[in-house]
Amino acid sequence: MIQRVFSFVGQTIKNSEEDRANFDYSFQYSGKFYLMASPTIDSAWLSSPIKPFCKSLNVGEAHPADILPVLEAPVPFASDNSNAPQPPPLPSKNCTRTKYSERPLEYSVVPKETKDTWDNLFKKGYGADVCILTNEKSCVLAHSNVLSIASPVLANVLRLSKVKNGMRYIKIPGVPHGAVCMFIRFLYSSCYEEEELQKFVLHLIVLSHFYSIPSLKRVCICSLEQGWLTRENVIDVLQLARNCDAPRLAFICVRMVVKNFKSISLTEGWRAMRHANPALEQELVESVVEADTRKQERQRKMEEKKVYLQLYEAMEALLHICKDGCRTIGPRDKVLKGSQGACNFPACKGLETLVRHFSNCKTRVPGGCVHCKRMWQLLELHSRMCNEPDSCKVPLCRHFKEKMQQQSKKDETKWKVLVSKVIAAKNAVGSFSSRSKDSQIICSSAYSFYFKLRLPKTE
């Protein structure tokens, strides 16, 4: 993946005598010293014999366990809490909550007796002065004062209705008789039976919207959201939610359609909607396409961010190897650690393997070895991010600083974009030492894949 990131920032460094003079480093590997000219990334530097490249690094014998990258646990941070104050005792259960606070929020302070009184007033119809006619030619008795206070729409309907023998007659057509009874009962006592609500929920949401009863609409929407929606009825509920001004319910329906588009598009409700409302079908299809595009874009950005984070980890590991040394590779003035102790840099083992390959590679094909080219790109990236080239111990840091002046404006712009994104990834995760263990495992696993090489046998 790092090679893919660098595919658009290929850099040509001419294989000239001046470059050979600038590149005056060598490796110590298996007791032998070599002198190596400054190669190019894309030119003929790899057509000549590959020689070790850094005098300042000491490459010791590699142990079998050090050849391939392995997963290592970070060293836990130890702190001295001996002087820390004792935490206060936990509060007892008696003082945390009262009996009143333990009541669910949906409970009402209205006593049950009061609700029963209003229920009996509706069911027995004492002093009723309104007769509500339904589709089944049945009558539901009610009180005009209660209906007028509960619903401004019903108040206007009652005001325009005719009075016959002291009784006002109004009609609520288009819904079953049971739904009308449940609707009027809710106006009296705000009570309902769960089974009846499940049976008439679609009719009730229409009635609550038409007669402006927001409390009943909330109850119906909550019931629909909590498991009543299925792939078979979601299209019908979506159209109903849009007609009844229920945006939250409509959003939930659209989200369900987007998530299960293949199965929902085969239902009878979808086929009926396609013929009756083709504009809605087009809107839903566009929502599915848009959601899929957003998902792909999120995945692309996550992969891109992961690559930049891995590049940052590689820069940290490269500086660690060249400055402090690690295992079988490091500065000549440092004592190599061998396989003793664990390294806190997850990319270190993979980068160590890459450097070891770079020092022994003898590939001469035009264009060079892809792993060696990757190493040169990492060195140049470090040089562009380094603010202290004069004192930096990373090989060729100053050399690449001088080469920047010879680059074209287009290549320079691409490198600047890459550097800015790597620095942004660095700022996003903070300092390397504060990284979590899970993040280190991810980066270590990634480098175990990208830098896994079979090293040539040493003599």
N, C-alpha and C positions, 0 to 999 in steps of 0.2 A: 504494500500500500504506500510505503514511503517512496518507492520508485515511481508510483503513479503520481504522487504529489509533485515530484521533481520532473515529470515528463514535460511540463510546460516551462521549466526554467533551465533547460539544457545550456551549459556554458562551455565555450571554446577557449581553451588556454593554449597558446601556441607552444609547440615543442622547440624552443629556441635555446641558443647557448646562454642567453641571459637568464632564462628560467632555470637552467641547470646550475647557474651560479647562485641563484636565490635559494635553491633547494639543496642545502648542504647538510642534510640530516642522514642518519642511518639507524638501523635496528640492530640490536644484539639478539640473535635467536640461534639457539643450539651452538653457542660458542663461535659464531661466524659474523663478520661485519661486511656490509655491502654498501655501495654508493648508488644512489638512484636519482635520475633526472626528474625535473618537474613535469609531470604528464598533463595532458589535457583530458577533459571529460569526454569529449566527443571526437577528438582527432586521433592522430596516429601514435599517441604515447604508449598505447598498449601493444603496438605492433613490435616494439622492442622488448627484450627480455625484462620481465618484472623483477625488480630488486627491492629489498626492504627499504623503508623510507624515513626513519626518524632516529637520529643519534641520541636524542634526549630521552627516549623510552627504552626501558629494559624489559625485554620479552623473555620470560623464563620458560622452563619446561611446563607443558600443559598436562595436568592430571586428567585421567579419563572422565572424572566427574565434572571437570571444568570445560570440556570440549563443547557440549551442547548446553544451551540455556536451561536452567531449572527454576522452579518456583521456590521462592524463599520467603519466610515470614519476616516482617520487619521487627527490629529490636524495639521492644516496648519501652515507653518512656517512664522512667521511675521518678517519683517526686517524694519529697519528705513532708509528710502530713502530721508530723509529731506535734507541731505547734498550732495546728488548726483547732479552732474552738469546737466544742461539742455541739451538735445540732440540737435544737429544742425538741422536746418530746412531742409525739404525734397527738393530735386532739382526740379525745374520746368520742365514741359514737354518740353519746348522749348530747354533746354540745355541737355536733356537726349539722344535724338536721332536726327539725321539729316534725311532728306528725303531719302538720299542715303542708310543709314543704315536700313531703314524700308523695303527695297527691300528683298524679299525672296532670300535665297542663291542659288536657282536653276536658277534665272534669269541670263541672259548673258548680257555683255556690248556691244555685237554686235548689231548694229541698225537693226531695222526691214527691212529697205530698202535694206541693204546688203544681208540679208537672202532671200528677195524676188528676188533679182538679181540672186543669185545662184539657187534658185528654178526655175526661168524662163530659166536659162541656161540649166538646166537638162530637163525640160518639153518640151522646143521647140527644143532642140538639135542643137543649132547653132554651126557649125564647128565640129560636132561629127566625130570621127575617129574610134569608137569601136561599134560593134554590138554584144549585149549579147543575145544569143538564150536561150529561156526557154522551158519548157515542152509543152506548148500550141502552139509551133511553132511560137511564137511571138518574136519580136525583141525589145530590149530596147537600145536606143542610149545613148552613153556616150563619155567622153573624156579621152583618155589614160593618159594624164598628171594628171588629177584629181584622177583617179583610182590608179595610181602608187604612188602618194603622200599619199593617204588615207590608202592604204593597201599594205604592202610589198608582201603579197601572190599574190594579183592581179597584182602587178608589175612584178613578176616572170612569171605569166601566160601570160601576155601580151608580155613579152620578147620572150617567146617560141611560140607564136601564129603566124600563117601565115597571110600575108598581101595580100588582093585581091582587086584590084581597089582602093587602098588607104584606105581601111577599114579593120580593124582587127576583126576577128570573134572568140568569145569565148562562151562557154556554162556554164550555171549554172543549172544543172538538179536536179530533186528530190524535188523541191519546186514550189508552185504556181507562176504564172506570177505576181500577185499582191504583193506577198512577195518580189520578185526580184526588182520590181519597188520601193517599199518602202525602200529596202535595199540600192539601188543605190542613191535614193534621200537623204537618211541620210548621205551618203558620201559627198554629195555636200553642204548641208545647215544645217545638224544636225536637221532637222525638220521632224515631223511626225504627223499624225492624230491619236487621241486617239482611235477612233473606229477601225482604221486599225491595230493599235498596238495590241489591244485585239484580233483581228481576226487572225493575223499572228505571235503572240508572240513566239510560239514554233519554227516556221520556222526561225524567225529572230535570235533567240538565237543560233540556229545551224549555220546560216550564219556568225554571228558575231564571233563565235568561230573558224570556219574553215578559215575565211579570216582575222582573227586577228584584230577585231574592238572592243577594250575594252569598249569604250564609249557606243556603242550600246548594248553590253552585259550588262552593268550596268543598262541601261534603261529597258531592258527586265526583268532582275532579280528583279528590283524594282517593276515593274508591276506585276510580279508573286507573290511577297511577300505581296503586298497590296491588298489582297482579291480575287485574281484570282484563288488561289488554292482551290480545293474542295476535298471531300472524294473520288469522282469518278476519278479525274485525278491526284491525288497526287502520285500514283505509277509510272505513265508515266513520270511525271515531275521529280521524283526522279532519274529514270534511265537516263533521258536526262541531268539532272544536273551533274551526275557523268561522263557521256561521254563528256560533254562540259566544264569540269573543273570549276564548280561553287560550291565550297564547302559550302558556306554559304547557298545557296538555297537547297543543299542536306541535310544540317543539319536541316533546317526548315521542310523539307519534312519528315525526320526521326522522328523529334519531334512530328509532326502531326500524323504520323502512330502510335507512341507509345501512344499518348494520346487518339486516337480513334481506337484502334486496332480491337475491335470487329466488328465495322461497316465497316471499310476499308477492313478487311479480307473477307468480303462477296461480294465485288465489282468485276466487270468483269476485271478490271485492275489487281487486285491481282491474280485472277485465271490465267490470261495470263502470268503474271510474274512468277508464280509458275511453269509453264511448261517450259517457256523459260529460266528462270534464277533461278534455285532452290537454288543456293548459296546465292543470295540476300534474298530470303525468309528466309533461315536459319539465316542469319545475322540480319534481322529485328525481328525475333522471339526472338533471343538472346538479342537484345536491349530491347525488351519489358520485358523479364524476369529480366534483369539487372536493369531496371528502377523500376520495382516493388520491387526488393530486396533493392535497395537504399531507396525507400520510406519507407519500413518497418523498415529499420535500422535507418532512421531519426526519425521515430515515437518512436522507442524503446529508442533511446538516449534522446529524448525530455521527455519521461515519466520518464526515469531514472534520468535525471537532475532535473525534478520537484520533485521527491521523495527526492533527496539529499537536495534540497532547502528547502523542508518542514521539514526535519530533522534539518537543521540549524536553521530554525525559531523556532522549538520546543526547541532547546538548548537555544536560546535567551529568549524565554518566560519562561523556567524553571529557568534560572538565575534571570530574572526579578521578578518572584514570590518569590523565596527564599531570594532575597537580598532586594528588595524594597517593596514587597507585592502588592496585587491587589485585589480589591473588597472584597470577603469573605475569602481570604486565604493569608497567608503571614507570615513573622517572628513574633515571640512573642513580640519583642520589637518595632514593628511598629503598627501604628493605621490603621485598615482596612478601605478601602475607601468605601466599600459597593457598591451601584450602582451609586454613584456619579462620574461624569466625564467619559470620553471615554478613553479606553486603546489603546495605539499606537502599541501594539503587536498583530498581527492578530491571532496568535496561542494561545493566553493566555486563552481565554474562553474554548477552547477545552481541553487544558492541565489542566486547573482548574477542569473541569468535570472529567477528567481521574484520577487526584489525589484524588478527593472526592470519586469516586468509589473505588479506591485502599484502602482508609482508612476504608471502610465499607464492602468490599467483604468478604463473608463467604463461598465461594466455596471450597469444599473439594475433588473434583474428582481428580484422578491421572493426573498429567500434569498441573493442575492449570487452572486458568482463563486466557483467552487469553488477556484480557485488563490489568490484573495485570502483566502478563509476558511482555507486551509491556512497561509498566511503568518501570520495572526493566531494560529493554534494554535501554530505554532512559537515565536512571540514569547512567548506565555503559558507554554509549556513551559520556555523559557529562564528566565523570571522565577521560576518555581517551583524551578528548580535553582540559581539564583544566590544566593550567600551575601553579596554585597556590592552591594546595590541602590543605595546612596547614591553609590558611585563607579563603578558599571557604565555603560559607554558604549553598551550595546544599547538602542535606542529602546523606550520604554514599559515598561521593566523595573520601575521603581518604581510606575508606574500599575497594573500587574497585581498587584503586591504588595498594594496598597490594595483592589483589587477582590476579592481572596480572602476578605476578611472578610465580604463580602455573599453568598457562595455558600451553597447548601444543603449539608447534611451529606453527602448522597448524592453530589453532584457532587464535593465535596472528597475523599471517599474514593476515587472513581475516579481523580482526578488524582494522588493520593498513590500509588496502585498503579502508575500509568503511570510516575511519576517514579522509583519504587523499581526498576522493571524496567529503565529506561534506565540508571540508575546501576549496576545489576548487570551490564549489558552492558559498561559502561565498565570496571568492575573486572575483568571476565573477560578483556579484551584488553589491560589495562594502559594506559600512556600512549599517546597518539596517535602520538607520534614514534617509538615502538618497534614500530609495526605493520609487518607484513611486506608486501612488494610485492604478493603475491597477494591479501591482504586488501584493500589499497587498490584494486586493480583491480576486485574484486568490488563494493566500495562505489561506486566511480566509475561503473561500468556501471549500477548500480541507479539512481543519481541521474540519469544520462543518460536513463533511461527516465521516471522520475517527474517530473522538472523540465523536460522538453523542451517548450518553448512557442514559439509563433510571436508575436513581439513586434509591437505596433502600430507603424506607421511614424511616425517623429518628424518634426516640421515643421522 
